[in-house]
Amino acid sequence: QVQLVESGGGVVQAGGSLRLSCAASKSIFSGNFAHWYRQAPGKTREWVAGFTTGENTDYADSVKGRFTISRDSSKSTVYLQMISLKPEDTAVYYCRGTQGKFDYWGQGTQVTVSS
């Protein structure tokens, strides 16, 4: 069993920045098995950012140019740097990692962007 713990959420004004962290109990964030998702009130969970091949990354169009995903060399922590935040970025943010045939999710961290 792998535990994922997110942190770094909070309340920020529009235009502000936050850095989310997701720490795993094992090194599961290798390859393309590291992603961030978010779920806004009344909406379904949506993919935000992730690793594709090697160290290449991809982003949802709504966050491209503003969010950056990264991970540490031990592959046990993944980050999401968010700048130029907008009220529509308000959501609970989740990290997801995969080991073998199992997917693991964190408990989520709330990000609230005030206008």
N, C-alpha and C positions, 0 to 999 in steps of 0.2 A: 504494500500500500504506500502511496506517495501523497504527501500533504503539500498543498500549495497555499501560501499566505500572501495576499495582496496588501499593499500599504501605499500611502501617499495621497490618497484622495482628500477632498476638502471643499471648502467654499472659496471661490475666487471670482473677481470681477471680470467682465468681458474684456478680452485683450490680455489677460493674465496668463500665467504658465503654471503647470504642475508636472511633477515627475512621479509616475507610478512605478512601484516595484512589485515583483512577484517572486518570492523565494520558495524553492522546492526543497523537499527533504532528500531528494536524490538528483543527480545530474541528468535531467530528462529533456532539457531544452536544446538538443543537438539537431543537426539537419534542418528539416522544415517543420519540426514538431514544437514550434513556439509561436503562439498567437495571442492576440488580444481581441476581446469582443466587448460589446456594451449593450445594455438594455435600458431604454428610456421608459418612463411610466406609460403604460398602456400600449407599448409597442413590443414587437418580438425582438429577441436577441439578434444583433447583427455583428458580423465580422468587421474588425477595424484595421488590423495590421497583422503581418506575419512574415516569417522567413520562408523563402521559396527554395532555391537551390544554393548551396554554399552559404555565403553571407549576404546573398541578395534578399531584398525585402520588397514587399508589396503593401499597398494601402488602399483602403476604400476611397473613392473619389472625394467624399465629403471631408476627409482629413488630410488628403495628400498635400504635401508642402508645409503642413503644420505639426504633424505628429511624426515621431521617429521611434522605431522599435530597435532595441539593442539587447545584448546579453553578455554576461561575463564569461571569462575564459573557462571557468569550471562548468559552464552550461547548467548551473543550478539556479541562476537568477536571470530574469528577463525584465526589461524596463520599457516604459513608454513615456517618452518626453513629449509633452503637449505644450505648444505655444499658441499665441493668438486665439485663445479659447473663445468660443461663442456660446450664447445661451442654449443653442441646439445641441451642444456637446454634453449637456446635463444628462447623466445616466449613471447606472451602476456598471463599473468596468470589471471584467473578468479576464483572467489569464487561463490559458489552456495549454497543457503539455501532453505528450503521448509517449508511452513506453510500451513497446510490443504492440499488442492489440488493445491496450487499455488507454482511454482518455481520462485525463485528470483536470479538474477545474478548481479554481480558488473560490472563496466565499464571496468575493466581490468587494469593491471599494467604491463608495459614493463620490461622484464628482458633481458639484453644483456650480454652475456659472451664472452669475447674476448680471442683469443688464444695467 
